[in-house]
Amino acid sequence: MTAADFYPLIGAAAQATGLDWWLVYSVIEQESNFDPAAESPCGALGLMQLMPDTFPAWPQTSLLDPANNVRLGAQHLRECIAIWKLEPPDEQIKFGLASYNGGPGYTLAAQYAAQSAGEDTTRWALVEPFLDGVTVAGKRCDAGQIRGYVAAIWRRYAARRGAPIPRAQAEAAA
């Protein structure tokens, strides 16, 4: 399978959630490189690498179904972005990506630490250094992994957004 095989699923999920098509595409590219059977060492599944614990009502086989995975992943990403209401729109996406990857608890804890240090808590670049040393429920976050995740997706997304969506998607949406 190629990325183009999933364009209709990306289009449907983007339309249903109001997310930019290229953002959903960039997350899938980073998470699984368009491998619907991808499974991470920590147990994340499918195109958007969903954690079964986040979706307890869904059996593993359903989470591996590409249509379910992209739909649920886009909904979850939308929820992660929606947490960040006070930040400028691009920053909402960055904070949302960090929350999608590492969980909102670590991102909120880093934001709180940045606030305590007098930093502007609406800018990801000023908050992300505070991921170092953050613990939630006794667990330390993988700060480097979260930083790298946000940076990689943002780089791809920022370069593509506003560009025409691929022709196969335009035809599927017609």
mmCIF file of the C-alpha atoms, coordinates in Angstrom:
data_MODEL
# 
_entry.id   MODEL 
# 
loop_
_atom_site.group_PDB 
_atom_site.id 
_atom_site.type_symbol 
_atom_site.label_atom_id 
_atom_site.label_alt_id 
_atom_site.label_comp_id 
_atom_site.label_asym_id 
_atom_site.label_entity_id 
_atom_site.label_seq_id 
_atom_site.pdbx_PDB_ins_code 
_atom_site.Cartn_x 
_atom_site.Cartn_y 
_atom_site.Cartn_z 
_atom_site.occupancy 
_atom_site.B_iso_or_equiv 
_atom_site.pdbx_formal_charge 
_atom_site.auth_seq_id 
_atom_site.auth_comp_id 
_atom_site.auth_asym_id 
_atom_site.auth_atom_id 
_atom_site.pdbx_PDB_model_num 
ATOM 1   C CA . MET A 1 1   ? 0.000   0.000  0.000  1.00 0.00 ? 1   MET A CA 1 
ATOM 2   C CA . THR A 1 2   ? 1.047   3.577  -0.599 1.00 0.00 ? 2   THR A CA 1 
ATOM 3   C CA . ALA A 1 3   ? 0.148   6.858  1.056  1.00 0.00 ? 3   ALA A CA 1 
ATOM 4   C CA . ALA A 1 4   ? -2.287  7.539  -1.793 1.00 0.00 ? 4   ALA A CA 1 
ATOM 5   C CA . ASP A 1 5   ? -4.361  4.536  -0.740 1.00 0.00 ? 5   ASP A CA 1 
ATOM 6   C CA . PHE A 1 6   ? -5.229  6.409  2.445  1.00 0.00 ? 6   PHE A CA 1 
ATOM 7   C CA . TYR A 1 7   ? -6.033  9.816  0.929  1.00 0.00 ? 7   TYR A CA 1 
ATOM 8   C CA . PRO A 1 8   ? -9.819  9.244  1.107  1.00 0.00 ? 8   PRO A CA 1 
ATOM 9   C CA . LEU A 1 9   ? -9.550  8.265  4.796  1.00 0.00 ? 9   LEU A CA 1 
ATOM 10  C CA . ILE A 1 10  ? -7.447  11.338 5.524  1.00 0.00 ? 10  ILE A CA 1 
ATOM 11  C CA . GLY A 1 11  ? -9.947  13.515 3.684  1.00 0.00 ? 11  GLY A CA 1 
ATOM 12  C CA . ALA A 1 12  ? -12.926 12.093 5.556  1.00 0.00 ? 12  ALA A CA 1 
ATOM 13  C CA . ALA A 1 13  ? -11.195 12.448 8.934  1.00 0.00 ? 13  ALA A CA 1 
ATOM 14  C CA . ALA A 1 14  ? -10.018 15.990 8.185  1.00 0.00 ? 14  ALA A CA 1 
ATOM 15  C CA . GLN A 1 15  ? -13.492 17.004 7.083  1.00 0.00 ? 15  GLN A CA 1 
ATOM 16  C CA . ALA A 1 16  ? -15.164 15.407 10.119 1.00 0.00 ? 16  ALA A CA 1 
ATOM 17  C CA . THR A 1 17  ? -12.801 17.031 12.624 1.00 0.00 ? 17  THR A CA 1 
ATOM 18  C CA . GLY A 1 18  ? -12.006 20.333 10.939 1.00 0.00 ? 18  GLY A CA 1 
ATOM 19  C CA . LEU A 1 19  ? -8.307  19.494 10.959 1.00 0.00 ? 19  LEU A CA 1 
ATOM 20  C CA . ASP A 1 20  ? -6.145  20.462 8.015  1.00 0.00 ? 20  ASP A CA 1 
ATOM 21  C CA . TRP A 1 21  ? -5.682  17.578 5.552  1.00 0.00 ? 21  TRP A CA 1 
ATOM 22  C CA . TRP A 1 22  ? -1.915  18.088 5.590  1.00 0.00 ? 22  TRP A CA 1 
ATOM 23  C CA . LEU A 1 23  ? -1.778  17.949 9.393  1.00 0.00 ? 23  LEU A CA 1 
ATOM 24  C CA . VAL A 1 24  ? -3.479  14.545 9.474  1.00 0.00 ? 24  VAL A CA 1 
ATOM 25  C CA . TYR A 1 25  ? -1.225  13.386 6.628  1.00 0.00 ? 25  TYR A CA 1 
ATOM 26  C CA . SER A 1 26  ? 1.915   14.598 8.454  1.00 0.00 ? 26  SER A CA 1 
ATOM 27  C CA . VAL A 1 27  ? 0.940   12.833 11.684 1.00 0.00 ? 27  VAL A CA 1 
ATOM 28  C CA . ILE A 1 28  ? 0.364   9.553  9.847  1.00 0.00 ? 28  ILE A CA 1 
ATOM 29  C CA . GLU A 1 29  ? 3.646   9.962  7.989  1.00 0.00 ? 29  GLU A CA 1 
ATOM 30  C CA . GLN A 1 30  ? 5.516   10.468 11.264 1.00 0.00 ? 30  GLN A CA 1 
ATOM 31  C CA . GLU A 1 31  ? 3.654   7.846  13.266 1.00 0.00 ? 31  GLU A CA 1 
ATOM 32  C CA . SER A 1 32  ? 3.613   4.893  10.885 1.00 0.00 ? 32  SER A CA 1 
ATOM 33  C CA . ASN A 1 33  ? 4.942   5.992  7.486  1.00 0.00 ? 33  ASN A CA 1 
ATOM 34  C CA . PHE A 1 34  ? 1.577   4.796  6.140  1.00 0.00 ? 34  PHE A CA 1 
ATOM 35  C CA . ASP A 1 35  ? 1.926   1.227  7.427  1.00 0.00 ? 35  ASP A CA 1 
ATOM 36  C CA . PRO A 1 36  ? -1.544  0.223  8.653  1.00 0.00 ? 36  PRO A CA 1 
ATOM 37  C CA . ALA A 1 37  ? -0.109  -2.759 10.544 1.00 0.00 ? 37  ALA A CA 1 
ATOM 38  C CA . ALA A 1 38  ? 2.510   -0.705 12.406 1.00 0.00 ? 38  ALA A CA 1 
ATOM 39  C CA . GLU A 1 39  ? 2.926   -1.522 16.077 1.00 0.00 ? 39  GLU A CA 1 
ATOM 40  C CA . SER A 1 40  ? 5.350   0.394  18.256 1.00 0.00 ? 40  SER A CA 1 
ATOM 41  C CA . PRO A 1 41  ? 7.431   -1.162 21.050 1.00 0.00 ? 41  PRO A CA 1 
ATOM 42  C CA . CYS A 1 42  ? 5.098   0.493  23.586 1.00 0.00 ? 42  CYS A CA 1 
ATOM 43  C CA . GLY A 1 43  ? 2.013   -1.022 21.911 1.00 0.00 ? 43  GLY A CA 1 
ATOM 44  C CA . ALA A 1 44  ? 0.700   1.871  19.794 1.00 0.00 ? 44  ALA A CA 1 
ATOM 45  C CA . LEU A 1 45  ? -1.196  0.574  16.781 1.00 0.00 ? 45  LEU A CA 1 
ATOM 46  C CA . GLY A 1 46  ? -1.901  1.416  13.173 1.00 0.00 ? 46  GLY A CA 1 
ATOM 47  C CA . LEU A 1 47  ? -1.550  4.420  10.942 1.00 0.00 ? 47  LEU A CA 1 
ATOM 48  C CA . MET A 1 48  ? -1.939  6.999  13.710 1.00 0.00 ? 48  MET A CA 1 
ATOM 49  C CA . GLN A 1 49  ? -0.352  4.812  16.405 1.00 0.00 ? 49  GLN A CA 1 
ATOM 50  C CA . LEU A 1 50  ? -3.262  4.682  18.816 1.00 0.00 ? 50  LEU A CA 1 
ATOM 51  C CA . MET A 1 51  ? -2.659  3.411  22.312 1.00 0.00 ? 51  MET A CA 1 
ATOM 52  C CA . PRO A 1 52  ? -5.222  0.747  23.271 1.00 0.00 ? 52  PRO A CA 1 
ATOM 53  C CA . ASP A 1 53  ? -5.444  2.225  26.792 1.00 0.00 ? 53  ASP A CA 1 
ATOM 54  C CA . THR A 1 54  ? -6.688  5.488  25.249 1.00 0.00 ? 54  THR A CA 1 
ATOM 55  C CA . PHE A 1 55  ? -9.440  3.631  23.393 1.00 0.00 ? 55  PHE A CA 1 
ATOM 56  C CA . PRO A 1 56  ? -10.500 0.866  25.811 1.00 0.00 ? 56  PRO A CA 1 
ATOM 57  C CA . ALA A 1 57  ? -13.872 0.318  24.116 1.00 0.00 ? 57  ALA A CA 1 
ATOM 58  C CA . TRP A 1 58  ? -12.169 -0.668 20.873 1.00 0.00 ? 58  TRP A CA 1 
ATOM 59  C CA . PRO A 1 59  ? -10.611 -4.116 20.408 1.00 0.00 ? 59  PRO A CA 1 
ATOM 60  C CA . GLN A 1 60  ? -7.090  -4.204 19.000 1.00 0.00 ? 60  GLN A CA 1 
ATOM 61  C CA . THR A 1 61  ? -8.329  -5.528 15.655 1.00 0.00 ? 61  THR A CA 1 
ATOM 62  C CA . SER A 1 62  ? -10.625 -2.505 15.296 1.00 0.00 ? 62  SER A CA 1 
ATOM 63  C CA . LEU A 1 63  ? -7.793  -0.119 16.102 1.00 0.00 ? 63  LEU A CA 1 
ATOM 64  C CA . LEU A 1 64  ? -5.746  -1.705 13.321 1.00 0.00 ? 64  LEU A CA 1 
ATOM 65  C CA . ASP A 1 65  ? -8.527  -1.132 10.796 1.00 0.00 ? 65  ASP A CA 1 
ATOM 66  C CA . PRO A 1 66  ? -7.279  1.862  8.769  1.00 0.00 ? 66  PRO A CA 1 
ATOM 67  C CA . ALA A 1 67  ? -10.672 3.610  8.596  1.00 0.00 ? 67  ALA A CA 1 
ATOM 68  C CA . ASN A 1 68  ? -11.240 3.315  12.355 1.00 0.00 ? 68  ASN A CA 1 
ATOM 69  C CA . ASN A 1 69  ? -7.653  4.213  13.149 1.00 0.00 ? 69  ASN A CA 1 
ATOM 70  C CA . VAL A 1 70  ? -7.577  7.399  11.081 1.00 0.00 ? 70  VAL A CA 1 
ATOM 71  C CA . ARG A 1 71  ? -11.034 8.488  12.242 1.00 0.00 ? 71  ARG A CA 1 
ATOM 72  C CA . LEU A 1 72  ? -10.275 7.885  15.925 1.00 0.00 ? 72  LEU A CA 1 
ATOM 73  C CA . GLY A 1 73  ? -6.759  9.281  15.648 1.00 0.00 ? 73  GLY A CA 1 
ATOM 74  C CA . ALA A 1 74  ? -7.971  12.497 14.023 1.00 0.00 ? 74  ALA A CA 1 
ATOM 75  C CA . GLN A 1 75  ? -10.692 12.878 16.672 1.00 0.00 ? 75  GLN A CA 1 
ATOM 76  C CA . HIS A 1 76  ? -8.116  12.363 19.408 1.00 0.00 ? 76  HIS A CA 1 
ATOM 77  C CA . LEU A 1 77  ? -5.723  14.848 17.782 1.00 0.00 ? 77  LEU A CA 1 
ATOM 78  C CA . ARG A 1 78  ? -8.556  17.394 17.536 1.00 0.00 ? 78  ARG A CA 1 
ATOM 79  C CA . GLU A 1 79  ? -9.259  16.886 21.262 1.00 0.00 ? 79  GLU A CA 1 
ATOM 80  C CA . CYS A 1 80  ? -5.575  17.308 22.096 1.00 0.00 ? 80  CYS A CA 1 
ATOM 81  C CA . ILE A 1 81  ? -5.431  20.569 20.152 1.00 0.00 ? 81  ILE A CA 1 
ATOM 82  C CA . ALA A 1 82  ? -8.695  21.833 21.671 1.00 0.00 ? 82  ALA A CA 1 
ATOM 83  C CA . ILE A 1 83  ? -7.138  21.762 25.152 1.00 0.00 ? 83  ILE A CA 1 
ATOM 84  C CA . TRP A 1 84  ? -5.012  24.762 24.212 1.00 0.00 ? 84  TRP A CA 1 
ATOM 85  C CA . LYS A 1 85  ? -7.481  27.654 23.987 1.00 0.00 ? 85  LYS A CA 1 
ATOM 86  C CA . LEU A 1 86  ? -5.310  30.597 25.042 1.00 0.00 ? 86  LEU A CA 1 
ATOM 87  C CA . GLU A 1 87  ? -2.426  29.970 22.668 1.00 0.00 ? 87  GLU A CA 1 
ATOM 88  C CA . PRO A 1 88  ? -2.208  31.375 19.108 1.00 0.00 ? 88  PRO A CA 1 
ATOM 89  C CA . PRO A 1 89  ? -3.498  28.903 16.471 1.00 0.00 ? 89  PRO A CA 1 
ATOM 90  C CA . ASP A 1 90  ? -0.109  27.574 15.328 1.00 0.00 ? 90  ASP A CA 1 
ATOM 91  C CA . GLU A 1 91  ? 0.947   27.160 18.929 1.00 0.00 ? 91  GLU A CA 1 
ATOM 92  C CA . GLN A 1 92  ? -2.291  25.291 19.697 1.00 0.00 ? 92  GLN A CA 1 
ATOM 93  C CA . ILE A 1 93  ? -1.259  22.762 17.061 1.00 0.00 ? 93  ILE A CA 1 
ATOM 94  C CA . LYS A 1 94  ? 2.243   22.379 18.518 1.00 0.00 ? 94  LYS A CA 1 
ATOM 95  C CA . PHE A 1 95  ? 0.939   21.940 22.064 1.00 0.00 ? 95  PHE A CA 1 
ATOM 96  C CA . GLY A 1 96  ? -1.702  19.557 20.678 1.00 0.00 ? 96  GLY A CA 1 
ATOM 97  C CA . LEU A 1 97  ? 0.942   17.473 18.931 1.00 0.00 ? 97  LEU A CA 1 
ATOM 98  C CA . ALA A 1 98  ? 2.925   17.255 22.172 1.00 0.00 ? 98  ALA A CA 1 
ATOM 99  C CA . SER A 1 99  ? -0.229  16.153 23.975 1.00 0.00 ? 99  SER A CA 1 
ATOM 100 C CA . TYR A 1 100 ? -1.049  13.591 21.286 1.00 0.00 ? 100 TYR A CA 1 
ATOM 101 C CA . ASN A 1 101 ? 2.436   12.129 21.530 1.00 0.00 ? 101 ASN A CA 1 
ATOM 102 C CA . GLY A 1 102 ? 3.205   12.229 25.232 1.00 0.00 ? 102 GLY A CA 1 
ATOM 103 C CA . GLY A 1 103 ? -0.123  12.944 26.831 1.00 0.00 ? 103 GLY A CA 1 
ATOM 104 C CA . PRO A 1 104 ? -1.538  16.263 27.954 1.00 0.00 ? 104 PRO A CA 1 
ATOM 105 C CA . GLY A 1 105 ? -0.371  15.807 31.536 1.00 0.00 ? 105 GLY A CA 1 
ATOM 106 C CA . TYR A 1 106 ? 3.302   16.216 30.661 1.00 0.00 ? 106 TYR A CA 1 
ATOM 107 C CA . THR A 1 107 ? 2.568   19.162 28.390 1.00 0.00 ? 107 THR A CA 1 
ATOM 108 C CA . LEU A 1 108 ? 0.468   20.893 31.054 1.00 0.00 ? 108 LEU A CA 1 
ATOM 109 C CA . ALA A 1 109 ? 3.142   20.221 33.685 1.00 0.00 ? 109 ALA A CA 1 
ATOM 110 C CA . ALA A 1 110 ? 5.812   21.752 31.433 1.00 0.00 ? 110 ALA A CA 1 
ATOM 111 C CA . GLN A 1 111 ? 3.587   24.762 30.833 1.00 0.00 ? 111 GLN A CA 1 
ATOM 112 C CA . TYR A 1 112 ? 3.089   25.168 34.591 1.00 0.00 ? 112 TYR A CA 1 
ATOM 113 C CA . ALA A 1 113 ? 6.854   24.951 35.168 1.00 0.00 ? 113 ALA A CA 1 
ATOM 114 C CA . ALA A 1 114 ? 7.410   27.570 32.452 1.00 0.00 ? 114 ALA A CA 1 
ATOM 115 C CA . GLN A 1 115 ? 4.831   29.833 34.078 1.00 0.00 ? 115 GLN A CA 1 
ATOM 116 C CA . SER A 1 116 ? 6.567   29.432 37.443 1.00 0.00 ? 116 SER A CA 1 
ATOM 117 C CA . ALA A 1 117 ? 9.819   30.498 35.758 1.00 0.00 ? 117 ALA A CA 1 
ATOM 118 C CA . GLY A 1 118 ? 8.161   33.594 34.264 1.00 0.00 ? 118 GLY A CA 1 
ATOM 119 C CA . GLU A 1 119 ? 8.179   32.372 30.661 1.00 0.00 ? 119 GLU A CA 1 
ATOM 120 C CA . ASP A 1 120 ? 5.551   33.075 28.020 1.00 0.00 ? 120 ASP A CA 1 
ATOM 121 C CA . THR A 1 121 ? 3.448   29.931 28.313 1.00 0.00 ? 121 THR A CA 1 
ATOM 122 C CA . THR A 1 122 ? 1.672   30.471 24.994 1.00 0.00 ? 122 THR A CA 1 
ATOM 123 C CA . ARG A 1 123 ? 4.783   29.651 22.926 1.00 0.00 ? 123 ARG A CA 1 
ATOM 124 C CA . TRP A 1 124 ? 5.813   26.018 22.501 1.00 0.00 ? 124 TRP A CA 1 
ATOM 125 C CA . ALA A 1 125 ? 9.475   26.939 21.987 1.00 0.00 ? 125 ALA A CA 1 
ATOM 126 C CA . LEU A 1 126 ? 9.526   28.551 25.447 1.00 0.00 ? 126 LEU A CA 1 
ATOM 127 C CA . VAL A 1 127 ? 7.614   25.748 27.169 1.00 0.00 ? 127 VAL A CA 1 
ATOM 128 C CA . GLU A 1 128 ? 9.241   22.653 25.653 1.00 0.00 ? 128 GLU A CA 1 
ATOM 129 C CA . PRO A 1 129 ? 12.570  23.067 27.525 1.00 0.00 ? 129 PRO A CA 1 
ATOM 130 C CA . PHE A 1 130 ? 10.576  22.578 30.727 1.00 0.00 ? 130 PHE A CA 1 
ATOM 131 C CA . LEU A 1 131 ? 9.677   19.029 29.689 1.00 0.00 ? 131 LEU A CA 1 
ATOM 132 C CA . ASP A 1 132 ? 13.041  18.039 31.154 1.00 0.00 ? 132 ASP A CA 1 
ATOM 133 C CA . GLY A 1 133 ? 12.404  16.834 34.653 1.00 0.00 ? 133 GLY A CA 1 
ATOM 134 C CA . VAL A 1 134 ? 8.608   16.787 34.345 1.00 0.00 ? 134 VAL A CA 1 
ATOM 135 C CA . THR A 1 135 ? 6.936   13.888 36.126 1.00 0.00 ? 135 THR A CA 1 
ATOM 136 C CA . VAL A 1 136 ? 3.270   12.966 36.159 1.00 0.00 ? 136 VAL A CA 1 
ATOM 137 C CA . ALA A 1 137 ? 1.973   10.252 38.475 1.00 0.00 ? 137 ALA A CA 1 
ATOM 138 C CA . GLY A 1 138 ? 5.586   9.409  39.306 1.00 0.00 ? 138 GLY A CA 1 
ATOM 139 C CA . LYS A 1 139 ? 6.571   8.894  35.656 1.00 0.00 ? 139 LYS A CA 1 
ATOM 140 C CA . ARG A 1 140 ? 9.132   11.023 33.889 1.00 0.00 ? 140 ARG A CA 1 
ATOM 141 C CA . CYS A 1 141 ? 8.355   12.000 30.301 1.00 0.00 ? 141 CYS A CA 1 
ATOM 142 C CA . ASP A 1 142 ? 10.646  11.318 27.375 1.00 0.00 ? 142 ASP A CA 1 
ATOM 143 C CA . ALA A 1 143 ? 11.264  14.995 26.720 1.00 0.00 ? 143 ALA A CA 1 
ATOM 144 C CA . GLY A 1 144 ? 13.576  14.456 23.760 1.00 0.00 ? 144 GLY A CA 1 
ATOM 145 C CA . GLN A 1 145 ? 11.082  12.192 22.064 1.00 0.00 ? 145 GLN A CA 1 
ATOM 146 C CA . ILE A 1 146 ? 8.228   14.687 22.485 1.00 0.00 ? 146 ILE A CA 1 
ATOM 147 C CA . ARG A 1 147 ? 10.385  17.586 21.266 1.00 0.00 ? 147 ARG A CA 1 
ATOM 148 C CA . GLY A 1 148 ? 11.534  15.624 18.240 1.00 0.00 ? 148 GLY A CA 1 
ATOM 149 C CA . TYR A 1 149 ? 7.996   14.514 17.432 1.00 0.00 ? 149 TYR A CA 1 
ATOM 150 C CA . VAL A 1 150 ? 6.582   18.031 17.478 1.00 0.00 ? 150 VAL A CA 1 
ATOM 151 C CA . ALA A 1 151 ? 9.517   19.412 15.479 1.00 0.00 ? 151 ALA A CA 1 
ATOM 152 C CA . ALA A 1 152 ? 9.360   16.696 12.813 1.00 0.00 ? 152 ALA A CA 1 
ATOM 153 C CA . ILE A 1 153 ? 5.632   17.010 12.235 1.00 0.00 ? 153 ILE A CA 1 
ATOM 154 C CA . TRP A 1 154 ? 5.663   20.797 12.379 1.00 0.00 ? 154 TRP A CA 1 
ATOM 155 C CA . ARG A 1 155 ? 8.478   20.943 9.802  1.00 0.00 ? 155 ARG A CA 1 
ATOM 156 C CA . ARG A 1 156 ? 6.527   18.721 7.399  1.00 0.00 ? 156 ARG A CA 1 
ATOM 157 C CA . TYR A 1 157 ? 3.182   20.346 8.028  1.00 0.00 ? 157 TYR A CA 1 
ATOM 158 C CA . ALA A 1 158 ? 4.433   23.937 7.804  1.00 0.00 ? 158 ALA A CA 1 
ATOM 159 C CA . ALA A 1 159 ? 6.103   23.172 4.468  1.00 0.00 ? 159 ALA A CA 1 
ATOM 160 C CA . ARG A 1 160 ? 2.903   21.660 3.009  1.00 0.00 ? 160 ARG A CA 1 
ATOM 161 C CA . ARG A 1 161 ? -0.068  23.484 4.466  1.00 0.00 ? 161 ARG A CA 1 
ATOM 162 C CA . GLY A 1 162 ? -1.874  25.617 2.010  1.00 0.00 ? 162 GLY A CA 1 
ATOM 163 C CA . ALA A 1 163 ? -0.591  23.453 -0.837 1.00 0.00 ? 163 ALA A CA 1 
ATOM 164 C CA . PRO A 1 164 ? -3.150  21.717 -3.023 1.00 0.00 ? 164 PRO A CA 1 
ATOM 165 C CA . ILE A 1 165 ? -4.132  18.333 -1.673 1.00 0.00 ? 165 ILE A CA 1 
ATOM 166 C CA . PRO A 1 166 ? -3.068  15.439 -3.895 1.00 0.00 ? 166 PRO A CA 1 
ATOM 167 C CA . ARG A 1 167 ? -5.207  14.861 -6.950 1.00 0.00 ? 167 ARG A CA 1 
ATOM 168 C CA . ALA A 1 168 ? -6.406  11.424 -5.800 1.00 0.00 ? 168 ALA A CA 1 
ATOM 169 C CA . GLN A 1 169 ? -7.866  13.095 -2.690 1.00 0.00 ? 169 GLN A CA 1 
ATOM 170 C CA . ALA A 1 170 ? -9.549  15.814 -4.704 1.00 0.00 ? 170 ALA A CA 1 
ATOM 171 C CA . GLU A 1 171 ? -11.179 13.175 -6.896 1.00 0.00 ? 171 GLU A CA 1 
ATOM 172 C CA . ALA A 1 172 ? -12.272 11.123 -3.874 1.00 0.00 ? 172 ALA A CA 1 
ATOM 173 C CA . ALA A 1 173 ? -13.855 14.187 -2.287 1.00 0.00 ? 173 ALA A CA 1 
ATOM 174 C CA . ALA A 1 174 ? -15.831 15.056 -5.455 1.00 0.00 ? 174 ALA A CA 1 
# 
